[in-house]
Amino acid sequence: MADILVVLEQRDGVLKRVSHEVLAAGRVLADASGGQVHALAIGGPDLSGDGLGAFGADRVVVVGDDAVKLYQPELYSATVTDQVQSGEYSAVILSATAMGRDLGPRVAAKLDCPLAADVTELSSDDGIVVKRPAYSGKAIYTLRVTSSPVVIAVRPNAVAPIDGSQAGIVDTGQVASAVRAARAVTKAIKQPERHAVDVTEAAIVVSGGRGLKEPEHFSLIEDLAGAVGAAVGASRAVVDAGWRPHSEQVGQTGKTVSPNLYFAVGISGAVQHLAGMRTAKVIVAINKDPDAPIFKVADYGIVGDLFEIVPRLADEIRKIKEN
């Protein structure tokens, strides 16, 4: 019987939503093996209001050193590795965010163990079984890992958080002292001017493409996003044209999203864009071209003029919310 180590992610001392998702992923494996879920919170978030036990943790190890308030690659990877080596863990689970994509390979290299990246499903069946998209989302790999431990990076929004009631035990950990003189140190994190929800963490995303014709027409996307409580996304063509910041780009060269609901407005559906949003649970496409590739992956498609459809859709959604 082996335990599962879940690495939590925080920003400014507050746990990010993806931390609750990776806890749920850890709970799936722990329940199947009869082990426990141990959560590692590096950076010292205020756990009093986060209720980590209710989200799936049996034990929480808090590393509250000032040296790791910001993500420090060498310190974080050494701290996670030390924690793994101090116990018997069959898996290390973290989120496939920007931090997780950097941290996961470092930890796997230090432990000399397998790494499963960008995982969308996981289970236990004669080892740990994970699924991940491949070939720009056109295929799904099913991988069975029988060695232990394994590092697993779970795609944000791929696993629903747990609404439980168990209370985890909180312990205090330490930053690995052997690498305090890190070669690279993060001094600050510069926030974008807009403090909108990141598309990788949003439950709903409304993305716009070149079908909007002019950058000022993106106000339609922002209005619809405001009506449904969504994050704003954009296609590569729009970002390359300078209409929107790269932080909003969805696609193979941008961000990969897996929201519950994805609106593709004025987006034709090139394979590069589909690679970044194909795993959304529900896809709604709005395009005037009935032969647009986006309709092949859409659950709901509206063929028509987006300049007429989007404002009416936003108005109807607001009416429903008011009632």
C-alpha positions as CSV (number, residue, x, y, z in Angstrom):
1,M,0.0,0.0,0.0
2,A,1.6,3.3,-1.2
3,D,0.5,6.9,-0.7
4,I,0.0,9.6,-3.3
5,L,1.8,12.9,-3.1
6,V,0.0,15.9,-4.5
7,V,1.9,19.1,-5.1
8,L,-0.3,22.2,-4.6
9,E,0.1,25.5,-6.4
10,Q,-0.4,28.9,-4.8
11,R,-0.2,32.5,-5.8
12,D,0.3,35.3,-3.3
13,G,-0.3,32.8,-0.5
14,V,-3.7,31.6,-1.8
15,L,-4.2,28.1,-3.3
16,K,-5.2,28.1,-7.0
17,R,-8.2,26.2,-8.1
18,V,-6.1,23.6,-9.9
19,S,-4.8,22.5,-6.4
20,H,-8.3,21.2,-5.6
21,E,-8.4,19.4,-9.0
22,V,-5.1,17.6,-8.5
23,L,-6.2,16.6,-5.0
24,A,-9.3,14.9,-6.6
25,A,-7.0,13.1,-9.0
26,G,-4.8,11.9,-6.1
27,R,-7.9,10.7,-4.3
28,V,-8.9,8.5,-7.2
29,L,-5.6,6.6,-7.1
30,A,-5.4,6.5,-3.3
31,D,-8.9,5.1,-2.9
32,A,-8.0,2.4,-5.4
33,S,-4.8,1.4,-3.7
34,G,-5.9,1.9,-0.1
35,G,-3.3,4.5,0.5
36,Q,-3.5,8.1,1.7
37,V,-3.3,11.5,-0.1
38,H,-0.5,13.7,1.2
39,A,-0.6,17.3,0.0
40,L,2.6,19.4,-0.2
41,A,1.9,23.1,0.0
42,I,5.1,25.0,-0.8
43,G,5.0,28.8,-0.2
44,G,2.9,28.8,2.9
45,P,-0.7,29.4,1.8
46,D,-3.2,30.2,4.6
47,L,-4.7,26.8,5.0
48,S,-7.3,27.9,7.5
49,G,-9.8,28.9,4.8
50,D,-8.9,26.3,2.2
51,G,-10.3,23.2,3.9
52,L,-7.8,20.9,2.1
53,G,-9.1,17.8,4.0
54,A,-12.6,18.4,2.5
55,F,-11.0,18.4,-1.0
56,G,-9.3,15.0,-0.6
57,A,-6.1,15.4,1.6
58,D,-5.4,13.0,4.5
59,R,-2.3,14.9,5.4
60,V,-1.0,18.3,4.5
61,V,2.7,19.3,4.6
62,V,3.2,23.1,4.7
63,V,6.5,24.6,3.7
64,G,6.2,28.2,4.6
65,D,9.7,29.5,4.1
66,D,10.1,33.0,2.7
67,A,12.5,31.6,0.2
68,V,9.7,29.8,-1.7
69,K,6.9,32.4,-1.6
70,L,7.5,32.6,-5.4
71,Y,8.1,29.6,-7.6
72,Q,11.8,28.7,-7.4
73,P,12.6,25.8,-9.8
74,E,15.6,24.4,-7.9
75,L,14.2,24.8,-4.4
76,Y,10.8,23.5,-5.3
77,S,12.1,20.4,-7.2
78,A,14.5,19.6,-4.3
79,T,11.8,20.0,-1.7
80,V,9.3,17.7,-3.6
81,T,12.1,15.1,-4.2
82,D,13.0,15.2,-0.5
83,Q,9.3,14.6,0.5
84,V,9.0,11.7,-2.0
85,Q,12.2,10.1,-0.6
86,S,11.0,10.5,3.0
87,G,8.0,8.2,2.4
88,E,6.5,5.5,0.2
89,Y,4.7,7.1,-2.7
90,S,3.5,5.4,-5.8
91,A,2.8,8.7,-7.6
92,V,3.5,12.5,-7.5
93,I,0.6,14.5,-9.0
94,L,0.8,18.1,-10.0
95,S,-1.1,20.4,-12.4
96,A,0.0,20.9,-16.0
97,T,0.2,24.6,-15.6
98,A,3.2,26.7,-16.5
99,M,4.7,25.9,-13.1
100,G,3.8,22.2,-13.3
101,R,5.2,21.8,-16.8
102,D,8.6,23.1,-15.5
103,L,8.5,21.3,-12.1
104,G,7.3,17.9,-13.3
105,P,10.3,17.0,-15.5
106,R,12.8,18.3,-12.9
107,V,11.3,16.1,-10.2
108,A,11.1,13.1,-12.6
109,A,14.8,13.6,-13.5
110,K,15.8,13.8,-9.8
111,L,13.9,10.6,-9.0
112,D,14.9,8.9,-12.2
113,C,11.3,7.9,-12.8
114,P,8.6,8.1,-15.6
115,L,6.7,11.3,-16.3
116,A,3.2,11.4,-17.7
117,A,2.4,14.9,-18.9
118,D,-0.9,16.7,-19.9
119,V,-3.0,13.8,-18.5
120,T,-6.8,14.1,-18.8
121,E,-7.9,10.9,-17.2
122,L,-6.3,8.5,-14.7
123,S,-7.3,5.3,-12.9
124,S,-5.7,2.2,-11.2
125,D,-5.7,-1.1,-13.0
126,D,-2.6,-3.3,-12.6
127,G,-0.6,-0.2,-12.2
128,I,-1.5,3.4,-12.8
129,V,-3.4,4.0,-16.1
130,V,-3.5,7.5,-17.6
131,K,-4.9,9.0,-20.8
132,R,-3.5,12.0,-22.6
133,P,-4.1,13.7,-26.0
134,A,-1.6,13.2,-28.8
135,Y,-1.1,14.5,-32.4
136,S,-2.8,17.8,-31.7
137,G,-5.7,16.1,-30.0
138,K,-6.5,13.7,-32.9
139,A,-5.6,10.7,-30.8
140,I,-5.7,9.6,-27.2
141,Y,-2.8,7.7,-25.7
142,T,-3.6,5.2,-22.9
143,L,-0.5,4.5,-20.8
144,R,0.0,2.0,-18.0
145,V,2.8,2.7,-15.6
146,T,3.9,-0.2,-13.5
147,S,7.1,1.3,-11.9
148,S,7.0,3.4,-8.8
149,P,6.9,6.3,-8.3
150,V,5.6,8.1,-11.4
151,V,5.2,11.9,-11.9
152,I,1.8,12.8,-13.3
153,A,0.9,16.3,-14.6
154,V,-2.9,16.7,-14.9
155,R,-4.4,19.2,-17.4
156,P,-6.4,21.9,-15.6
157,N,-10.1,21.4,-15.6
158,A,-9.7,17.7,-16.6
159,V,-10.7,16.5,-13.1
160,A,-13.6,17.9,-11.0
161,P,-12.8,18.9,-7.4
162,I,-14.1,16.8,-4.6
163,D,-16.8,18.1,-2.3
164,G,-16.0,16.0,0.7
165,S,-15.9,16.3,4.5
166,Q,-12.8,14.6,5.8
167,A,-10.2,16.7,7.7
168,G,-6.6,16.4,6.9
169,I,-3.7,16.6,9.5
170,V,-1.5,19.6,8.9
171,D,2.3,19.2,9.4
172,T,5.2,21.6,8.9
173,G,7.9,20.8,6.3
174,Q,11.2,22.4,5.4
175,V,12.8,23.7,2.2
176,A,15.6,21.5,1.0
177,S,18.7,23.2,2.4
178,A,21.2,21.6,0.0
179,V,20.3,24.0,-2.8
180,R,19.6,27.3,-1.0
181,A,22.2,28.9,-3.2
182,A,20.1,28.3,-6.3
183,R,21.6,29.3,-9.7
184,A,18.4,30.9,-10.8
185,V,16.1,32.9,-8.5
186,T,12.7,34.3,-9.2
187,K,12.6,37.8,-7.8
188,A,9.1,38.9,-8.9
189,I,6.1,38.0,-11.0
190,K,4.7,40.6,-13.2
191,Q,0.9,40.5,-13.5
192,P,-0.8,41.5,-16.8
193,E,-2.7,44.8,-16.8
194,R,-6.0,43.0,-17.0
195,H,-6.7,40.9,-13.9
196,A,-9.0,38.5,-15.8
197,V,-9.3,34.8,-15.1
198,D,-6.6,32.8,-16.9
199,V,-8.1,30.7,-19.7
200,T,-6.4,27.6,-18.4
201,E,-8.3,27.8,-15.1
202,A,-11.7,29.1,-16.4
203,A,-14.7,26.8,-16.4
204,I,-16.1,28.7,-19.4
205,V,-14.0,30.3,-22.2
206,V,-15.3,32.5,-25.0
207,S,-12.7,32.8,-27.8
208,G,-12.8,35.0,-30.9
209,G,-11.0,34.8,-34.2
210,R,-10.5,36.6,-37.5
211,G,-14.2,36.4,-38.2
212,L,-14.6,39.5,-36.0
213,K,-12.8,41.5,-38.8
214,E,-11.6,44.3,-36.6
215,P,-9.9,44.4,-33.1
216,E,-12.6,46.8,-31.7
217,H,-15.2,44.1,-32.4
218,F,-13.7,42.0,-29.7
219,S,-16.0,44.0,-27.4
220,L,-18.6,41.4,-28.5
221,I,-16.5,38.6,-27.1
222,E,-15.9,40.5,-23.9
223,D,-19.7,41.2,-23.5
224,L,-20.6,37.5,-24.0
225,A,-17.9,36.5,-21.6
226,G,-19.2,38.9,-19.0
227,A,-22.7,37.6,-19.5
228,V,-21.8,33.9,-18.9
229,G,-18.9,34.6,-16.4
230,A,-16.2,33.4,-18.8
231,A,-12.6,34.1,-19.6
232,V,-11.7,35.6,-22.9
233,G,-9.6,33.6,-25.4
234,A,-8.3,34.2,-28.9
235,S,-7.0,32.4,-31.9
236,R,-3.4,32.6,-33.1
237,A,-4.3,34.7,-36.1
238,V,-5.9,37.3,-33.8
239,V,-2.9,37.4,-31.4
240,D,-0.4,37.5,-34.3
241,A,-2.3,40.5,-35.7
242,G,-1.8,42.3,-32.4
243,W,-5.5,42.4,-31.5
244,R,-5.1,40.5,-28.2
245,P,-2.3,39.6,-25.8
246,H,-0.5,36.2,-26.1
247,S,-1.8,35.3,-22.6
248,E,-5.2,34.8,-24.2
249,Q,-4.1,32.6,-27.1
250,V,-5.6,29.1,-27.2
251,G,-3.9,26.5,-29.4
252,Q,-0.9,24.5,-30.1
253,T,1.5,27.5,-29.7
254,G,-0.6,29.1,-27.0
255,K,-2.5,27.6,-24.1
256,T,-4.3,24.3,-23.7
257,V,-7.7,24.6,-22.1
258,S,-10.3,22.0,-20.9
259,P,-13.3,24.1,-19.8
260,N,-16.7,22.8,-19.2
261,L,-18.0,25.1,-21.9
262,Y,-16.0,26.6,-24.9
263,F,-17.4,29.2,-27.3
264,A,-15.5,29.5,-30.6
265,V,-16.7,32.7,-32.3
266,G,-15.5,33.5,-35.8
267,I,-12.9,30.8,-35.6
268,S,-12.5,28.5,-38.6
269,G,-11.0,25.6,-36.6
270,A,-7.5,25.1,-37.9
271,V,-5.7,22.1,-36.4
272,Q,-3.4,24.3,-34.3
273,H,-6.4,25.8,-32.6
274,L,-8.2,22.5,-32.1
275,A,-5.1,21.1,-30.4
276,G,-5.7,23.6,-27.6
277,M,-9.4,23.2,-26.9
278,R,-10.5,19.9,-28.3
279,T,-10.9,18.4,-24.8
280,A,-13.4,21.0,-23.7
281,K,-16.5,19.2,-22.4
282,V,-19.0,21.2,-24.5
283,I,-18.0,23.2,-27.6
284,V,-20.3,25.8,-29.2
285,A,-19.2,27.1,-32.6
286,I,-20.5,30.3,-34.2
287,N,-19.4,30.8,-37.8
288,K,-20.9,32.0,-41.1
289,D,-19.2,29.2,-43.1
290,P,-21.1,26.0,-42.8
291,D,-18.0,24.0,-43.9
292,A,-15.7,25.5,-41.3
293,P,-13.6,22.6,-39.6
294,I,-14.7,23.9,-36.2
295,F,-18.1,22.3,-36.7
296,K,-16.6,18.8,-36.9
297,V,-15.7,19.0,-33.2
298,A,-18.5,21.2,-32.0
299,D,-21.3,19.8,-29.9
300,Y,-23.5,22.8,-30.9
301,G,-23.1,24.8,-34.1
302,I,-24.7,28.1,-35.2
303,V,-24.3,29.0,-38.8
304,G,-24.8,32.7,-39.3
305,D,-23.6,36.3,-38.8
306,L,-21.8,36.5,-35.5
307,F,-22.5,40.3,-35.3
308,E,-26.2,39.4,-35.0
309,I,-26.0,36.2,-33.0
310,V,-23.5,37.1,-30.3
311,P,-25.3,40.3,-29.0
312,R,-28.6,38.4,-28.9
313,L,-27.1,35.4,-27.2
314,A,-25.5,37.7,-24.5
315,D,-28.8,39.5,-24.0
316,E,-30.8,36.2,-23.6
317,I,-28.3,34.8,-21.1
318,R,-28.6,38.0,-19.0
319,K,-32.4,37.7,-19.1
320,I,-32.2,34.1,-17.9
321,K,-29.8,35.1,-15.0
322,E,-32.1,37.9,-14.0
323,N,-35.0,35.5,-13.7
